[in-house]
């Protein structure tokens, strides 16, 4: 094992930019996938689903409004379960658990690719929203910076704050951090672009692209286990 360089602190593999980048691509892809192919809701952006819930309710379209509740509840359940693990696992056990969160994502998303369009979209959206909530609540830092891999409002706020510190306060480190945040946002958008294009090309099976990307994440993380 290589020693640490003087004056530097090791960054856990799950907090590196390359892992955050892959997770961001997956996050954007899944939002596009569920919106286009699975009922017009978002896998990750629960704020968007809440807005749609209010719009449909105001229009008296209660069936559509009720449908928007499903991914919201599934997302909340995933966060709750993650918090239970954090409470009862030691730090070392939870670090190993983070590796298996990726494995769970790979398995569930691979299964989703076999679910035909005739199956109610709610079944798929519950699965995807649950998976996304596990991811966003388990991978919360990038190089010791708080970030989200499945939504970008917070990343935009943090990135702009760091940009201000770089431009106005001349803080070089803040400039690098701003670049990381805006890089994640760009990759999330590119994931949405890829999700849209591949959804029209390959349909339901396009979600397997996410399984491949997550497979790269899983292997990369497992290679660091000591």
C-alpha positions as a Markdown table, in Angstrom:
| # | Residue | x | y | z |
|---|---|---|---|---|
| 1 | Unk | 0.0 | 0.0 | 0.0 |
| 2 | Unk | 1.3 | 3.4 | -0.9 |
| 3 | Unk | 1.9 | 5.8 | 1.9 |
| 4 | Unk | 0.1 | 9.1 | 2.2 |
| 5 | Unk | 1.8 | 12.1 | 0.7 |
| 6 | Unk | 2.9 | 14.7 | 3.3 |
| 7 | Unk | 0.2 | 17.3 | 3.9 |
| 8 | Unk | -2.5 | 15.4 | 2.2 |
| 9 | Unk | -5.4 | 13.4 | 3.6 |
| 10 | Unk | -6.7 | 10.3 | 2.0 |
| 11 | Unk | -10.2 | 10.6 | 0.4 |
| 12 | Unk | -12.4 | 7.5 | 0.8 |
| 13 | Unk | -13.0 | 5.9 | -2.5 |
| 14 | Unk | -16.8 | 6.5 | -2.3 |
| 15 | Unk | -16.1 | 10.3 | -1.9 |
| 16 | Unk | -13.8 | 10.6 | -4.9 |
| 17 | Unk | -14.9 | 12.7 | -7.9 |
| 18 | Unk | -14.8 | 9.7 | -10.3 |
| 19 | Unk | -17.4 | 7.8 | -8.2 |
| 20 | Unk | -19.5 | 10.9 | -7.7 |
| 21 | Unk | -19.4 | 11.5 | -11.5 |
| 22 | Unk | -20.6 | 8.1 | -12.4 |
| 23 | Unk | -23.4 | 8.3 | -9.8 |
| 24 | Unk | -24.5 | 11.7 | -11.1 |
| 25 | Unk | -24.7 | 10.3 | -14.7 |
| 26 | Unk | -26.9 | 7.4 | -13.3 |
| 27 | Unk | -29.1 | 9.9 | -11.4 |
| 28 | Unk | -29.8 | 12.0 | -14.5 |
| 29 | Unk | -30.4 | 9.0 | -16.6 |
| 30 | Unk | -33.0 | 7.5 | -14.2 |
| 31 | Unk | -35.0 | 10.7 | -14.0 |
| 32 | Unk | -35.2 | 10.9 | -17.8 |
| 33 | Unk | -36.0 | 7.2 | -18.0 |
| 34 | Unk | -39.0 | 7.3 | -15.5 |
| 35 | Unk | -40.3 | 10.5 | -17.0 |
| 36 | Unk | -40.3 | 9.3 | -20.6 |
| 37 | Unk | -41.1 | 5.6 | -20.2 |
| 38 | Unk | -42.6 | 5.1 | -16.7 |
| 39 | Unk | -45.6 | 7.4 | -16.3 |
| 40 | Unk | -44.2 | 10.9 | -16.4 |
| 41 | Unk | -42.8 | 11.1 | -12.9 |
| 42 | Unk | -39.2 | 11.6 | -11.6 |
| 43 | Unk | -37.2 | 8.9 | -10.0 |
| 44 | Unk | -35.1 | 11.3 | -8.0 |
| 45 | Unk | -36.6 | 14.8 | -8.1 |
| 46 | Unk | -39.3 | 14.4 | -5.4 |
| 47 | Unk | -39.8 | 18.2 | -5.5 |
| 48 | Unk | -40.9 | 17.9 | -9.0 |
| 49 | Unk | -43.3 | 15.1 | -8.1 |
| 50 | Unk | -44.7 | 17.2 | -5.3 |
| 51 | Unk | -45.3 | 20.1 | -7.7 |
| 52 | Unk | -47.1 | 17.6 | -10.1 |
| 53 | Unk | -49.1 | 16.3 | -7.2 |
| 54 | Unk | -50.3 | 19.8 | -6.4 |
| 55 | Unk | -51.0 | 20.6 | -10.0 |
| 56 | Unk | -53.0 | 17.4 | -10.6 |
| 57 | Unk | -54.9 | 17.9 | -7.3 |
| 58 | Unk | -55.9 | 21.5 | -8.3 |
| 59 | Unk | -57.1 | 20.2 | -11.6 |
| 60 | Unk | -59.2 | 17.5 | -10.0 |
| 61 | Unk | -57.1 | 14.8 | -11.6 |
| 62 | Unk | -56.9 | 12.8 | -8.4 |
| 63 | Unk | -55.8 | 9.5 | -10.0 |
| 64 | Unk | -52.7 | 11.2 | -11.4 |
| 65 | Unk | -52.1 | 13.0 | -8.1 |
| 66 | Unk | -52.2 | 9.8 | -6.2 |
| 67 | Unk | -49.8 | 8.3 | -8.7 |
| 68 | Unk | -47.3 | 11.0 | -7.8 |
| 69 | Unk | -47.4 | 10.1 | -4.2 |
| 70 | Unk | -46.0 | 6.6 | -4.9 |
| 71 | Unk | -42.4 | 7.6 | -5.7 |
| 72 | Unk | -42.4 | 10.2 | -2.9 |
| 73 | Unk | -43.2 | 7.5 | -0.3 |
| 74 | Unk | -40.8 | 5.0 | -1.8 |
| 75 | Unk | -38.0 | 7.6 | -1.7 |
| 76 | Unk | -38.8 | 8.4 | 2.0 |
| 77 | Unk | -38.8 | 4.7 | 2.8 |
| 78 | Unk | -35.3 | 4.3 | 1.4 |
| 79 | Unk | -34.0 | 7.2 | 3.4 |
| 80 | Unk | -35.6 | 5.8 | 6.6 |
| 81 | Unk | -34.0 | 2.4 | 6.1 |
| 82 | Unk | -30.6 | 4.0 | 5.4 |
| 83 | Unk | -30.8 | 5.9 | 8.6 |
| 84 | Unk | -31.6 | 2.7 | 10.5 |
| 85 | Unk | -28.4 | 1.1 | 9.1 |
| 86 | Unk | -26.4 | 4.2 | 10.1 |
| 87 | Unk | -27.7 | 4.0 | 13.7 |
| 88 | Unk | -27.0 | 0.3 | 14.3 |
| 89 | Unk | -23.9 | -0.3 | 12.2 |
| 90 | Unk | -20.4 | 0.7 | 13.2 |
| 91 | Unk | -18.6 | 3.1 | 10.9 |
| 92 | Unk | -16.6 | 0.2 | 9.4 |
| 93 | Unk | -19.7 | -1.9 | 8.9 |
| 94 | Unk | -21.5 | 1.0 | 7.2 |
| 95 | Unk | -18.6 | 1.6 | 4.8 |
| 96 | Unk | -18.9 | -2.0 | 3.7 |
| 97 | Unk | -22.7 | -1.5 | 3.5 |
| 98 | Unk | -22.1 | 1.4 | 1.1 |
| 99 | Unk | -20.5 | -1.1 | -1.3 |
| 100 | Unk | -23.5 | -3.3 | -1.2 |
| 101 | Unk | -25.9 | -0.5 | -1.8 |
| 102 | Unk | -24.4 | -0.3 | -5.2 |
| 103 | Unk | -24.8 | -4.1 | -5.6 |
| 104 | Unk | -28.5 | -3.8 | -4.6 |
| 105 | Unk | -28.9 | -1.0 | -7.2 |
| 106 | Unk | -27.4 | -3.1 | -9.9 |
| 107 | Unk | -29.6 | -6.1 | -9.2 |
| 108 | Unk | -32.9 | -4.1 | -8.9 |
| 109 | Unk | -32.2 | -1.9 | -12.0 |
| 110 | Unk | -31.3 | -5.0 | -14.0 |
| 111 | Unk | -34.6 | -6.6 | -13.0 |
| 112 | Unk | -36.5 | -3.4 | -14.0 |
| 113 | Unk | -35.1 | -3.9 | -17.5 |
| 114 | Unk | -37.1 | -7.1 | -17.8 |
| 115 | Unk | -40.4 | -5.6 | -16.6 |
| 116 | Unk | -42.7 | -5.2 | -19.6 |
| 117 | Unk | -44.6 | -2.0 | -20.3 |
| 118 | Unk | -47.8 | -3.9 | -19.5 |
| 119 | Unk | -46.9 | -3.9 | -15.8 |
| 120 | Unk | -48.2 | -0.8 | -14.0 |
| 121 | Unk | -45.6 | 1.9 | -13.9 |
| 122 | Unk | -46.1 | 2.3 | -10.2 |
| 123 | Unk | -44.3 | -1.0 | -9.6 |
| 124 | Unk | -41.2 | 0.2 | -11.5 |
| 125 | Unk | -41.2 | 3.7 | -10.0 |
| 126 | Unk | -41.4 | 2.4 | -6.4 |
| 127 | Unk | -38.4 | 0.2 | -7.2 |
| 128 | Unk | -36.4 | 3.0 | -8.9 |
| 129 | Unk | -37.2 | 5.7 | -6.3 |
| 130 | Unk | -36.3 | 3.4 | -3.5 |
| 131 | Unk | -33.0 | 2.6 | -5.1 |
| 132 | Unk | -32.3 | 6.2 | -5.7 |
| 133 | Unk | -33.0 | 7.2 | -2.1 |
| 134 | Unk | -30.6 | 4.5 | -0.9 |
| 135 | Unk | -27.9 | 6.0 | -3.1 |
| 136 | Unk | -28.5 | 9.7 | -2.3 |
| 137 | Unk | -28.6 | 9.0 | 1.5 |
| 138 | Unk | -25.5 | 6.8 | 1.4 |
| 139 | Unk | -23.2 | 8.8 | -0.9 |
| 140 | Unk | -23.4 | 12.3 | 0.5 |
| 141 | Unk | -19.9 | 13.6 | 0.2 |
| 142 | Unk | -17.5 | 14.3 | -2.6 |
| 143 | Unk | -14.0 | 15.1 | -1.4 |
| 144 | Unk | -15.4 | 16.0 | 1.9 |
| 145 | Unk | -17.9 | 18.3 | 0.3 |
| 146 | Unk | -21.7 | 17.7 | 0.8 |
| 147 | Unk | -23.3 | 16.9 | -2.6 |
| 148 | Unk | -26.2 | 14.9 | -4.1 |
| 149 | Unk | -25.8 | 12.5 | -6.9 |
| 150 | Unk | -29.5 | 12.3 | -7.8 |
| 151 | Unk | -30.6 | 16.0 | -7.7 |
| 152 | Unk | -28.8 | 19.2 | -8.4 |
| 153 | Unk | -30.5 | 22.2 | -6.7 |
| 154 | Unk | -28.2 | 21.9 | -3.7 |
| 155 | Unk | -25.2 | 21.3 | -5.9 |
| 156 | Unk | -26.0 | 24.5 | -7.8 |
| 157 | Unk | -26.3 | 26.5 | -4.6 |
| 158 | Unk | -23.0 | 25.1 | -3.2 |
| 159 | Unk | -21.2 | 25.5 | -6.5 |
| 160 | Unk | -22.3 | 29.1 | -6.9 |
| 161 | Unk | -21.3 | 29.9 | -3.3 |
| 162 | Unk | -17.8 | 28.4 | -4.0 |
| 163 | Unk | -17.6 | 30.4 | -7.2 |
| 164 | Unk | -18.3 | 33.6 | -5.3 |
| 165 | Unk | -15.6 | 32.7 | -2.8 |
| 166 | Unk | -13.1 | 32.2 | -5.7 |
| 167 | Unk | -14.0 | 35.3 | -7.7 |
| 168 | Unk | -14.6 | 37.8 | -4.9 |
| 169 | Unk | -12.5 | 36.4 | -2.1 |
| 170 | Unk | -9.7 | 35.0 | -4.3 |
| 171 | Unk | -9.8 | 31.6 | -2.5 |
| 172 | Unk | -8.1 | 29.2 | -4.9 |
| 173 | Unk | -9.4 | 26.1 | -3.2 |
| 174 | Unk | -13.0 | 27.4 | -3.5 |
| 175 | Unk | -12.4 | 27.6 | -7.3 |
| 176 | Unk | -11.5 | 23.9 | -7.5 |
| 177 | Unk | -14.5 | 23.0 | -5.3 |
| 178 | Unk | -16.8 | 25.1 | -7.6 |
| 179 | Unk | -15.4 | 23.2 | -10.6 |
| 180 | Unk | -16.3 | 19.9 | -8.9 |
| 181 | Unk | -19.8 | 21.0 | -8.2 |
| 182 | Unk | -20.5 | 22.3 | -11.7 |
| 183 | Unk | -18.8 | 19.2 | -13.1 |
| 184 | Unk | -21.3 | 17.0 | -11.3 |
| 185 | Unk | -24.2 | 19.2 | -12.6 |
| 186 | Unk | -23.0 | 18.9 | -16.1 |
| 187 | Unk | -22.6 | 15.1 | -15.8 |
| 188 | Unk | -26.1 | 14.9 | -14.3 |
| 189 | Unk | -27.5 | 16.7 | -17.4 |
| 190 | Unk | -25.5 | 14.5 | -19.7 |
| 191 | Unk | -27.0 | 11.5 | -17.9 |
| 192 | Unk | -30.4 | 12.9 | -18.6 |
| 193 | Unk | -29.5 | 13.4 | -22.3 |
| 194 | Unk | -28.2 | 9.9 | -22.5 |
| 195 | Unk | -31.3 | 8.6 | -20.7 |
| 196 | Unk | -33.6 | 10.4 | -23.2 |
| 197 | Unk | -31.8 | 9.3 | -26.3 |
| 198 | Unk | -31.4 | 5.6 | -25.2 |
| 199 | Unk | -35.0 | 5.5 | -23.9 |
| 200 | Unk | -36.2 | 6.2 | -27.4 |
| 201 | Unk | -33.6 | 3.8 | -29.0 |
| 202 | Unk | -33.8 | 0.8 | -26.7 |
| 203 | Unk | -36.9 | 1.4 | -24.7 |
| 204 | Unk | -37.3 | -0.3 | -21.3 |
| 205 | Unk | -34.0 | -2.2 | -21.6 |
| 206 | Unk | -32.0 | 1.1 | -21.8 |
| 207 | Unk | -31.9 | 1.1 | -18.0 |
| 208 | Unk | -29.3 | -1.6 | -18.2 |
| 209 | Unk | -26.8 | 1.1 | -19.1 |
| 210 | Unk | -27.2 | 2.3 | -15.5 |
| 211 | Unk | -26.4 | -1.2 | -14.3 |
| 212 | Unk | -23.2 | -1.2 | -16.3 |
| 213 | Unk | -22.1 | 2.2 | -14.9 |
| 214 | Unk | -22.9 | 1.0 | -11.4 |
| 215 | Unk | -20.9 | -2.1 | -12.1 |
| 216 | Unk | -17.9 | 0.0 | -12.7 |
| 217 | Unk | -18.5 | 1.8 | -9.4 |
| 218 | Unk | -18.9 | -1.5 | -7.5 |
| 219 | Unk | -15.7 | -2.9 | -8.9 |
| 220 | Unk | -13.8 | 0.3 | -8.3 |
| 221 | Unk | -14.9 | 0.4 | -4.7 |
| 222 | Unk | -14.3 | -3.3 | -4.0 |
| 223 | Unk | -10.7 | -3.0 | -5.2 |
| 224 | Unk | -10.1 | -0.6 | -2.3 |
| 225 | Unk | -11.4 | -2.9 | 0.5 |
| 226 | Unk | -8.6 | -4.0 | 2.9 |
